[in-house]
Amino acid sequence: MTTCDDFGKIKYPRNFGVENDNWGSYTAGFTETTDSCVWTNPDKFGWYWNANAQQPHPDYPEIVFGKLYWIESFSIAPWPFPVAQLKQLLSYASVAQQTSGMWDLTYDIWITDDRNAASKKDHMTHEIMIFLNWSGFSDEPCSSAGETFSDGYNTYAYCYKLSSSGWYRHTVALQAKGNSATIDILRILQFIQKKGFSLKYIFTIEFGNEFWFGAGDVTVTSYSITLNGKTYQ
């Protein structure tokens, strides 16, 4: 199945959904110069894009793990999931991609303080972006003011800032960037908590490619999330 619609969504088995999140081109009026699509089949999924002009904000074709209205198969309770109840939160991702221009390959994890949150408009307090790979950036993520830490699998650069929308945006970037990695999300959350930040509930775990201009063709060959001993893939 394929959709190229604005914000087109495909329900995917086992608690996931794939979305053509073209918020950057849509809000800036670049839909005439940017094309993007997402697709799924029984054992793989992916997306492709072509952006002829540089956008002020990126599009983000992605896979989403979280209790959103359009992911009917989501069965994990409670959700949003209390960070205090996490004993394990791992993710593995591997992609095959051909890309040009300005893009990244990243997780985007949203944290809320509202246990009944139903959308990103409901009290988001933190956005945690975990960068696996990137190209076309003028500076490396966290190059000017950051520190490093390890989750036991990888070493990361880390920095944060308060966004104009009122939540904290945390940047976590692999120092050995690539197209596959095992990420210990729990260890990353714990590292951020030790900085004095309160992380209450996980709203969504998202994974995809942000892009500003150029072209890309991406197949996600393997993707899984392990939550407290149970693996979803």
Secondary structure, 3 states (H helix, E strand, C coil): CEECCCCCEEEECCCEEEEEECHHHHHHCCCCCEEEEEEECCCCEEEEEEECCCCCCCEEEEEEECCCCCCCCCCCCCCCEEHHHCCCEEEEEEEEEEECCEEEEEEEEEEECCCCCCCCCCCEEEEEEEEEEEECCCCCCCCCCCEEEECCCCEEEEEEEECCCCCEEEEEEECCCCCEEEEEHHHHHHHHHCCCCCCCEEEEEEEEEEEEEEEEEEEEEEEEEEECCEEEC
